[in-house]
Amino acid sequence: MRSFRAFEVQGETVFWEKARYIHNNSVEAGLVERAADYRWSSARLYDEGLWDPVAGLTVGEY
């Protein structure tokens, strides 16, 4: 059984690495061909340039 643990994401590089991993889970599971096609994914916002980094999370903010 896999164990899960929380950790603070430190740095923008790690943030984007984790975001890509999360977005790609639906593709890896065979649910969709593109991450942006998954209904509950924010990947579409990134792909279409709709994500607003000013309104989004700032690394280290929380």
A tleap script that builds the chain and sets N, CA, C and O, in Angstrom:
source leaprc.protein.ff14SB
mol = sequence {
  NMET ARG SER PHE ARG ALA PHE GLU VAL GLN
  GLY GLU THR VAL PHE TRP GLU LYS ALA ARG
  TYR ILE HIE ASN ASN SER VAL GLU ALA GLY
  LEU VAL GLU ARG ALA ALA ASP TYR ARG TRP
  SER SER ALA ARG LEU TYR ASP GLU GLY LEU
  TRP ASP PRO VAL ALA GLY LEU THR VAL GLY
  GLU CTYR
}
set mol.1.N position { 0.845 -1.179 0.000 }
set mol.1.CA position { 0.000 0.000 0.000 }
set mol.1.C position { 0.887 1.238 0.000 }
set mol.1.O position { 1.854 1.331 0.756 }
set mol.2.N position { 0.535 2.188 -0.868 }
set mol.2.CA position { 1.317 3.424 -0.934 }
set mol.2.C position { 1.002 4.300 0.264 }
set mol.2.O position { -0.143 4.395 0.707 }
set mol.3.N position { 2.024 4.927 0.768 }
set mol.3.CA position { 1.778 5.880 1.844 }
set mol.3.C position { 1.836 7.287 1.257 }
set mol.3.O position { 2.593 7.558 0.325 }
set mol.4.N position { 1.043 8.150 1.808 }
set mol.4.CA position { 0.992 9.529 1.352 }
set mol.4.C position { 1.406 10.428 2.494 }
set mol.4.O position { 1.084 10.173 3.655 }
set mol.5.N position { 2.109 11.462 2.159 }
set mol.5.CA position { 2.510 12.410 3.193 }
set mol.5.C position { 2.478 13.814 2.607 }
set mol.5.O position { 2.736 14.022 1.421 }
set mol.6.N position { 2.164 14.744 3.446 }
set mol.6.CA position { 2.106 16.143 3.029 }
set mol.6.C position { 3.475 16.776 3.224 }
set mol.6.O position { 4.205 16.445 4.158 }
set mol.7.N position { 3.800 17.677 2.338 }
set mol.7.CA position { 5.025 18.448 2.505 }
set mol.7.C position { 4.837 19.799 1.852 }
set mol.7.O position { 4.038 19.954 0.928 }
set mol.8.N position { 5.570 20.759 2.336 }
set mol.8.CA position { 5.488 22.109 1.791 }
set mol.8.C position { 6.200 22.163 0.447 }
set mol.8.O position { 7.341 21.720 0.318 }
set mol.9.N position { 5.520 22.704 -0.539 }
set mol.9.CA position { 6.125 22.877 -1.860 }
set mol.9.C position { 6.970 24.140 -1.799 }
set mol.9.O position { 6.459 25.245 -1.613 }
set mol.10.N position { 8.256 23.955 -1.958 }
set mol.10.CA position { 9.168 25.090 -1.872 }
set mol.10.C position { 9.772 25.361 -3.239 }
set mol.10.O position { 10.556 24.568 -3.760 }
set mol.11.N position { 9.402 26.472 -3.795 }
set mol.11.CA position { 9.969 26.882 -5.067 }
set mol.11.C position { 9.039 26.640 -6.235 }
set mol.11.O position { 8.232 25.710 -6.233 }
set mol.12.N position { 9.166 27.486 -7.221 }
set mol.12.CA position { 8.290 27.433 -8.385 }
set mol.12.C position { 8.526 26.191 -9.230 }
set mol.12.O position { 7.583 25.652 -9.809 }
set mol.13.N position { 9.767 25.729 -9.309 }
set mol.13.CA position { 10.072 24.535 -10.099 }
set mol.13.C position { 9.323 23.325 -9.551 }
set mol.13.O position { 8.728 22.561 -10.312 }
set mol.14.N position { 9.352 23.155 -8.250 }
set mol.14.CA position { 8.657 22.028 -7.617 }
set mol.14.C position { 7.144 22.186 -7.776 }
set mol.14.O position { 6.435 21.205 -8.000 }
set mol.15.N position { 6.658 23.409 -7.662 }
set mol.15.CA position { 5.228 23.660 -7.844 }
set mol.15.C position { 4.768 23.174 -9.211 }
set mol.15.O position { 3.773 22.456 -9.309 }
set mol.16.N position { 5.486 23.559 -10.276 }
set mol.16.CA position { 5.080 23.177 -11.632 }
set mol.16.C position { 5.246 21.676 -11.866 }
set mol.16.O position { 4.471 21.075 -12.609 }
set mol.17.N position { 6.247 21.074 -11.239 }
set mol.17.CA position { 6.429 19.623 -11.339 }
set mol.17.C position { 5.212 18.905 -10.763 }
set mol.17.O position { 4.691 17.968 -11.368 }
set mol.18.N position { 4.769 19.346 -9.602 }
set mol.18.CA position { 3.611 18.718 -8.949 }
set mol.18.C position { 2.326 18.997 -9.727 }
set mol.18.O position { 1.475 18.115 -9.843 }
set mol.19.N position { 2.174 20.202 -10.259 }
set mol.19.CA position { 0.982 20.544 -11.043 }
set mol.19.C position { 0.888 19.660 -12.284 }
set mol.19.O position { -0.191 19.169 -12.614 }
set mol.20.N position { 2.012 19.454 -12.971 }
set mol.20.CA position { 2.013 18.580 -14.155 }
set mol.20.C position { 1.643 17.149 -13.772 }
set mol.20.O position { 0.887 16.482 -14.478 }
set mol.21.N position { 2.182 16.689 -12.653 }
set mol.21.CA position { 1.873 15.337 -12.182 }
set mol.21.C position { 0.369 15.193 -11.918 }
set mol.21.O position { -0.256 14.229 -12.360 }
set mol.22.N position { -0.198 16.149 -11.201 }
set mol.22.CA position { -1.624 16.098 -10.865 }
set mol.22.C position { -2.474 16.169 -12.126 }
set mol.22.O position { -3.423 15.401 -12.288 }
set mol.23.N position { -2.133 17.086 -13.012 }
set mol.23.CA position { -2.904 17.230 -14.251 }
set mol.23.C position { -2.835 15.972 -15.105 }
set mol.23.O position { -3.800 15.645 -15.796 }
set mol.24.N position { -1.738 15.277 -15.071 }
set mol.24.CA position { -1.553 14.107 -15.935 }
set mol.24.C position { -2.180 12.826 -15.367 }
set mol.24.O position { -2.251 11.818 -16.070 }
set mol.25.N position { -2.630 12.849 -14.119 }
set mol.25.CA position { -3.206 11.645 -13.513 }
set mol.25.C position { -4.389 11.095 -14.298 }
set mol.25.O position { -4.508 9.880 -14.457 }
set mol.26.N position { -5.259 11.959 -14.788 }
set mol.26.CA position { -6.435 11.479 -15.532 }
set mol.26.C position { -6.036 10.839 -16.859 }
set mol.26.O position { -6.713 9.929 -17.339 }
set mol.27.N position { -4.950 11.307 -17.447 }
set mol.27.CA position { -4.438 10.716 -18.689 }
set mol.27.C position { -3.837 9.347 -18.387 }
set mol.27.O position { -4.119 8.373 -19.086 }
set mol.28.N position { -3.020 9.274 -17.359 }
set mol.28.CA position { -2.384 8.011 -16.969 }
set mol.28.C position { -3.419 6.953 -16.594 }
set mol.28.O position { -3.202 5.762 -16.815 }
set mol.29.N position { -4.545 7.388 -16.027 }
set mol.29.CA position { -5.602 6.450 -15.639 }
set mol.29.C position { -6.464 6.032 -16.824 }
set mol.29.O position { -7.343 5.182 -16.686 }
set mol.30.N position { -6.216 6.626 -17.983 }
set mol.30.CA position { -6.971 6.272 -19.177 }
set mol.30.C position { -8.359 6.894 -19.250 }
set mol.30.O position { -9.201 6.446 -20.028 }
set mol.31.N position { -8.600 7.923 -18.447 }
set mol.31.CA position { -9.912 8.566 -18.439 }
set mol.31.C position { -10.097 9.523 -19.613 }
set mol.31.O position { -11.209 9.689 -20.114 }
set mol.32.N position { -9.019 10.144 -20.044 }
set mol.32.CA position { -9.042 11.101 -21.157 }
set mol.32.C position { -7.733 10.985 -21.924 }
set mol.32.O position { -6.768 10.397 -21.438 }
set mol.33.N position { -7.710 11.546 -23.119 }
set mol.33.CA position { -6.470 11.547 -23.902 }
set mol.33.C position { -5.595 12.747 -23.563 }
set mol.33.O position { -4.367 12.664 -23.598 }
set mol.34.N position { -6.242 13.864 -23.233 }
set mol.34.CA position { -5.509 15.081 -22.866 }
set mol.34.C position { -5.972 15.528 -21.488 }
set mol.34.O position { -7.163 15.467 -21.182 }
set mol.35.N position { -5.044 15.975 -20.661 }
set mol.35.CA position { -5.391 16.413 -19.307 }
set mol.35.C position { -6.461 17.501 -19.326 }
set mol.35.O position { -7.323 17.535 -18.448 }
set mol.36.N position { -6.413 18.380 -20.307 }
set mol.36.CA position { -7.376 19.483 -20.396 }
set mol.36.C position { -8.797 18.997 -20.666 }
set mol.36.O position { -9.753 19.745 -20.463 }
set mol.37.N position { -8.946 17.756 -21.121 }
set mol.37.CA position { -10.272 17.209 -21.404 }
set mol.37.C position { -10.971 16.667 -20.157 }
set mol.37.O position { -12.170 16.391 -20.192 }
set mol.38.N position { -10.243 16.515 -19.073 }
set mol.38.CA position { -10.837 15.999 -17.841 }
set mol.38.C position { -11.673 17.099 -17.199 }
set mol.38.O position { -11.174 18.186 -16.909 }
set mol.39.N position { -12.922 16.809 -16.985 }
set mol.39.CA position { -13.893 17.812 -16.534 }
set mol.39.C position { -13.474 18.555 -15.266 }
set mol.39.O position { -13.706 19.759 -15.162 }
set mol.40.N position { -12.869 17.875 -14.315 }
set mol.40.CA position { -12.553 18.477 -13.029 }
set mol.40.C position { -11.104 18.949 -12.925 }
set mol.40.O position { -10.617 19.221 -11.827 }
set mol.41.N position { -10.433 19.043 -14.031 }
set mol.41.CA position { -9.029 19.456 -14.027 }
set mol.41.C position { -8.885 20.937 -14.355 }
set mol.41.O position { -9.650 21.486 -15.148 }
set mol.42.N position { -7.911 21.567 -13.744 }
set mol.42.CA position { -7.600 22.962 -14.080 }
set mol.42.C position { -6.629 23.039 -15.256 }
set mol.42.O position { -6.237 24.133 -15.661 }
set mol.43.N position { -6.240 21.900 -15.803 }
set mol.43.CA position { -5.279 21.886 -16.913 }
set mol.43.C position { -5.760 22.719 -18.095 }
set mol.43.O position { -4.956 23.360 -18.771 }
set mol.44.N position { -7.054 22.713 -18.344 }
set mol.44.CA position { -7.609 23.497 -19.454 }
set mol.44.C position { -7.305 24.983 -19.278 }
set mol.44.O position { -7.013 25.681 -20.249 }
set mol.45.N position { -7.372 25.458 -18.045 }
set mol.45.CA position { -7.083 26.870 -17.786 }
set mol.45.C position { -5.653 27.219 -18.176 }
set mol.45.O position { -5.397 28.283 -18.739 }
set mol.46.N position { -4.731 26.325 -17.877 }
set mol.46.CA position { -3.328 26.554 -18.235 }
set mol.46.C position { -3.151 26.489 -19.750 }
set mol.46.O position { -2.493 27.344 -20.341 }
set mol.47.N position { -3.739 25.473 -20.370 }
set mol.47.CA position { -3.599 25.275 -21.814 }
set mol.47.C position { -4.163 26.435 -22.623 }
set mol.47.O position { -3.599 26.814 -23.649 }
set mol.48.N position { -5.273 26.997 -22.164 }
set mol.48.CA position { -5.938 28.065 -22.908 }
set mol.48.C position { -5.520 29.457 -22.454 }
set mol.48.O position { -6.063 30.457 -22.924 }
set mol.49.N position { -4.552 29.519 -21.537 }
set mol.49.CA position { -4.078 30.818 -21.065 }
set mol.49.C position { -5.086 31.558 -20.206 }
set mol.49.O position { -5.025 32.782 -20.090 }
set mol.50.N position { -6.014 30.825 -19.603 }
set mol.50.CA position { -7.046 31.449 -18.783 }
set mol.50.C position { -6.658 31.547 -17.313 }
set mol.50.O position { -7.334 32.224 -16.538 }
set mol.51.N position { -5.586 30.883 -16.925 }
set mol.51.CA position { -5.156 30.930 -15.528 }
set mol.51.C position { -4.510 32.269 -15.268 }
set mol.51.O position { -3.607 32.684 -15.994 }
set mol.52.N position { -4.967 32.937 -14.246 }
set mol.52.CA position { -4.437 34.250 -13.885 }
set mol.52.C position { -3.479 34.086 -12.716 }
set mol.52.O position { -3.915 33.860 -11.587 }
set mol.53.N position { -2.175 34.196 -12.971 }
set mol.53.CA position { -1.209 33.993 -11.890 }
set mol.53.C position { -1.346 35.014 -10.773 }
set mol.53.O position { -0.960 34.735 -9.638 }
set mol.54.N position { -1.883 36.181 -11.064 }
set mol.54.CA position { -2.076 37.195 -10.024 }
set mol.54.C position { -3.191 36.766 -9.081 }
set mol.54.O position { -3.082 36.943 -7.867 }
set mol.55.N position { -4.255 36.207 -9.629 }
set mol.55.CA position { -5.382 35.767 -8.810 }
set mol.55.C position { -5.155 34.373 -8.242 }
set mol.55.O position { -5.812 33.984 -7.276 }
set mol.56.N position { -4.234 33.617 -8.830 }
set mol.56.CA position { -3.955 32.253 -8.385 }
set mol.56.C position { -3.091 32.231 -7.145 }
set mol.56.O position { -2.812 33.269 -6.545 }
set mol.57.N position { -2.674 31.051 -6.771 }
set mol.57.CA position { -1.827 30.894 -5.594 }
set mol.57.C position { -0.428 31.415 -5.851 }
set mol.57.O position { 0.115 31.265 -6.946 }
set mol.58.N position { 0.134 32.016 -4.850 }
set mol.58.CA position { 1.520 32.443 -4.906 }
set mol.58.C position { 2.332 31.439 -4.103 }
set mol.58.O position { 1.986 31.138 -2.961 }
set mol.59.N position { 3.400 30.919 -4.680 }
set mol.59.CA position { 4.239 29.943 -3.997 }
set mol.59.C position { 4.727 30.551 -2.687 }
set mol.59.O position { 5.247 31.667 -2.676 }
set mol.60.N position { 4.562 29.827 -1.592 }
set mol.60.CA position { 4.996 30.285 -0.284 }
set mol.60.C position { 3.971 31.154 0.431 }
set mol.60.O position { 4.226 31.615 1.544 }
set mol.61.N position { 2.831 31.383 -0.181 }
set mol.61.CA position { 1.821 32.265 0.404 }
set mol.61.C position { 1.109 31.614 1.581 }
set mol.61.O position { 0.717 32.306 2.521 }
set mol.62.N position { 0.935 30.296 1.547 }
set mol.62.CA position { 0.174 29.622 2.596 }
set mol.62.C position { 1.046 28.727 3.418 }
set mol.62.O position { 0.565 28.081 4.349 }
savepdb mol mol.pdb
quit
